[in-house]
Amino acid sequence: MSFQGWDRVQIDTKEGLKTAVAPVIVSASRATDIPAFYSDWLMQRLKAGYVKWINPFSRQDQYVSFTKTRVIIFWTKNAQPLLRHLPALDRMGINYYFHYTVNDYAAEGLEPNLPGLAARIQTFRQLAKAIGKKKVIWRFDPLILGQDLTVARLLEKVKRVGDALHPFTEKLVISFADIARYKRVQRNLINGGFSGYREFNPPEMRALAAGLQEMNQKWGLRIATCAEEIDLSPYSITHNKCIDDQLLIELFPHDQALMKFLGHEPAPPGLFPGATGRGRRAVNLKDKGQRKACGCIVSKDIGQYHTCLHLCQYCYANYSEKMVRRNYQEKRDPNAESILRN
């Protein structure tokens, strides 16, 4: 097994025999909302057994085989189109859990193409009832400040969503918007009329964390930050692993191939009730392709930039609305090997 965490295999494609990576864990996706816009395409690719991924920087093709895939981590703001495919995923024997972002930025117009908040909350609840609340992680992500978006106002928004969702999840993940880091985010915010928005400073981060800690006395959720360096442990907020080996062990302990990959050895039968394991191998599964503060273990993302029609103004994955709409209207093909046909 290579250091990236996956093997290489030979597969038959439309272009003949190709070498493909064969990840155990697939991310779908940090780059676009596959459940919302490409769920039919994903099911076609799972049936075909592979996908062609285009590197966003080099533009080189890479084939990704699903022959050894044991789990898919879904990232979405609208899981409704994928719900009807969940029984098929179960029949395929593929494990999965969801990172489900439910923000409340309708008044600010920061998420222009999302369903209404009530509909998103209803879909979140529907999904959690179908697959279990441990498999549906609520994200309020990113947190962003502006002229009318103060820390106090944001806490009101988080509370409104949390009061509706906390019985249907066990965890809340937050992050603070990165604006200065991404020129395309700055441009998109300005083009959308949101030039007054800004990043958090440390005192504001701590003030928000204190507010979350107070409201979480009612919710009883685990709260964590995504790829943030600041230490918020005094407010009972930890650093997160979005691709989380410990959660995978808790959710899917009977998947022997997955447990072997994670280096988890199940407890011998009869040791004691509730025992799930007794050790880990000495291997570092941290995803070296992510930011230093990211705690994720290795996975293979199969999404593509410039393809998410939610058109969130703070998103780093879209270059411009014009490009996204052109891609979606002219290059989207459920039967193509990649999200956008060549």
N, C-alpha and C positions, 0 to 999 in steps of 0.2 A: 504494500500500500504506500502511495506517495505521501509526502509530508503535507500536501493540501488536505488529505483526508479522504481521498477517493482513488479508485483504480482506473486504469485505461483498458478499454475493450474495443473490439472490432464490431461494427454494426453495418447492416445493409440500409442504404438510404436511396432517395430518388436519384442521387448522383453516383451511386455505386458504393463499394465498400469504403468505409471511413473509420478513422480512429476517434473514439469518443471517451470523455470522462464519464465515470459511473458513480455519482455521489450517493451516499447513504441518506443525506439530509438535503432536501430541496427547499429553497426559499422562493415564495411566489406571492408578492415580490416586493422588495424595497424600492424598485424602480418604477413600478406602475401597479394599478389596482387590477390584478388578474381576476379575482372573483367578480368584480363589478362589470368589467368590460370584455374579458377574454375567457370566461369559464367554458364556453363551448369549444373554443380552440384548445384549451388545456385538456379537456376530456379526449379530444381527437388525438392529441399528442401522446397522452398516456396509453391510449389503445395502440398507437403506432410504435410506442416503445422508446421514442427519443424526441428531442427538440434541437433545433439549430439556433444557437445564441450568437448575437453579434456584439463583439466587444465595443463599447461606446467610445473608446479612445483610439484604438488601432484600426477599428472597423473590420477586424479579422473574424472569420467564422469559427465557431467552436461547437462541436456536436456534444450533446449531453444525453447519455443513455439512462433510462429508468430501470435497467435490469437489476440494480442493487438498491434502489431507493426504498427506504423503509418508512420515511415520514416526510410530509410536506408541511411547512410552516406558512400559513396564509396571512397576508397583510391586506386589510381592506377597510373601506369606509362605507361599503354597502355590499353585504354578503348575499342579498336576496337572489341574484341570478345564479348563484352557486348552490343554493339550498336543494334544488331538485336533483343535483348531481351527487349529493352526499351518499345515498344508497349505493350508487355505482362505485364510488371510491371505497366504500366498505367492502363491497364484493371483490374488489381488486386486492384487498388486504393491505391497503395503504393507510398508515396512521397519519393523524393530522391534529393540529390545534391552530387557533386563530389569534392574531393581534388585530383587534377591532377598534379603530379610532372613532370615537363619538365626541366631537367638539361642538361648541355652540357659538359659531361665528356668523350666523345668518344675518344679523343686524348690520354687521360690518362688511358683508359681501366678500369675505375672504375665501369662501368655498362655494363658488357660484353654481356649480352643477350637481350638487348633492341633493338627495331627497330631503324633505323637511325633517326637522329634528324628531318630531313624534314618530314618523315612519321609521327613522333610523333606530330609535329606541325600541320600537316594536320588533324590528328584524333582529336586533341584538338579543332580545328576550326569546324570540322564536328559536334562534340558533342555540342559545344556552339550554333551553328546554330539550332540544333534540339531541345534543351531544354531551351535555353536562357543563356546568359552569366553570369547572377547572380548566376546560379546554378553550374558553373564550376570555381573553385578557383585554380589559378595557384600557384604551390609551386616550388621554387628553393631550394631544401632541400635534404641533408644538404650542407652547404657551408664548404669546407675543403681546407686547405692550404698544400702546398708541395714545393718541390724544384723549380718547374716551375710554380706552382699555387700561385702566389702572389695575394694580394688584387686587384691590378690593372688588372691582368689577369682575375680574377674572375668577376670583373665588366664588362670587355669586353664580357665575356660569357653571363652574365645575360642580358646585353644590346642586344646582338644578338637575344636571345630568346624573350625578352620583346618587341622588335620592331615588331616581328612577331605575338605576342599573345595579346598585350594590347587591340586591338579592340574587342577581344572575351572574355574578362573577366573584372571583376571590382576590383579584389583583388589579391595581391601577398603575399604569406606567406613564410618566410625564417626561417631557423634555422642554428645553428653553430654545426659542427660535434662534437659528444661526443666520444672521442677515449680512454682516460684514464679510463673512467667509465666502459667500456665493454672489458673484456679480449678477448672475441671472435672477437671483431672488430679489436683489435690490432693484433691478430693472423692472421685473414683473410687478413689484409693489408700487413703484412710481407710475408705471403705465396704467395700473389699476386705480390710481388716485389715492394710494396709501403711503405717501412719502413720510407721514408722521410716525410710522411704526418704528420701533426700536427694540434692541435686545435688553435683557435683564442685566442688572449689575448684582453683585453678591448680596448686598443688603436686601434687595428686592426678592432675590431667590429665597433667602431665609425667611422673609416676611410671608411669602406665599407658602413655604413649607410649614410654617407655624399655623397658618390658616387651615391647611390640609390636615394637619395633625389633630386639630380641634374637631373638624367635622368628621374625621374618621373614627372618632369615639363612638359615633352612631353606626357607621358602616362596617367597621371591623375588617377592612381590606388590608392586604399587604401593599405598600406603596413603594415604588422604585423609580429611579431616574434612568433614562436611556442615554448612554455615552456622554454623561456629564462628569466633569472632574470635581465639582464642589462636593464637600462632605456635608450631607444633610442628616446624618445618623442621629444627632441630638433631637431631631423631629420624627424619629422612627421611620426614616426614609432611606432605603438602601440603594446600592448600585445594581442595575439590572443586567441579566443575560436574556436578550430577546430570543435568541436561539439557545435554549437552556438545557444542558445535559441532565441536570438534576430533575427538572420537570419531566423530561422524556422518560427518565427512570421511574418516576412516580406514576406517569400515565400509562406506559407501555412495558411493564416489567416482563411480560411473557413473550415479547418479541426477541427471540434469542439472537438473531443477526444484529439487531439494533443494540442490544445490550453488549454484545461482543465488541462492536465498534466503539461504544462508549467506555469500554473497559470495566463494565459492571459485572460482578460475579454474584449470581443469586445465592441467597442463604440456603443451606442444605435443608431438605424436608424435615419437618418435625423439630427444628431448632427452637423456635418459639413463635407464637402467633403474631402475624403482622410483619415478620422479618422480610425485607426486600433485597438485602444484599450484604456483602461482607468485605468489599474491597474494590480498589481501582488499580488499573495498571499505570505504570509511570510513563504517561504520554501527554503531551501538551496539545489539546485540541482547539486552542484559541484561534479564532479567525484572524490571521495576520493581515488580511486585506481591509480590515475595518480600522476605525480610529483607535488611538491608544486607549481611550477611556471606555471603549466598547468591550463588554464582557462576553460577547457571543462566541460560541464554538463554531467550527468550520461548517459551512453549507455552500451549496451552489445556487446562486440566484439566476432565474431564467427569464426575468423581465427585461424590458427595453425602455430606455429613456424616451421622452417626447411622444408618449402613447397614452397618457392618462387624461381622460376627458373630464375629470372632476375640475381641472384647471384651477386648483388652489393657488392663491396668489403668493404664498410663502414657500412653494415647493421648489426644491433644487433640481428635480428630475425632468422638468419641462423647460425647453429653451424659450418657446413663445407659444401663445394660443394659436397663431396661424399655422405653425408647424404641426402642432398636435392635431388640429382639425384636418389638415391635409393628409397626415398619416392615417388618421382614423377613417376618413372617407375614401381615400384612394388606395391604401396599401393593406388595409386589414382584410384578412382572409382566414376563416376558421379552418380551412384545409391546408394552409401553408405550413412549412416546417418551422418557421419562426413567427413571432407575433405579427411582424410586417413582412409581407412577401417581397422578394428582391425585385 
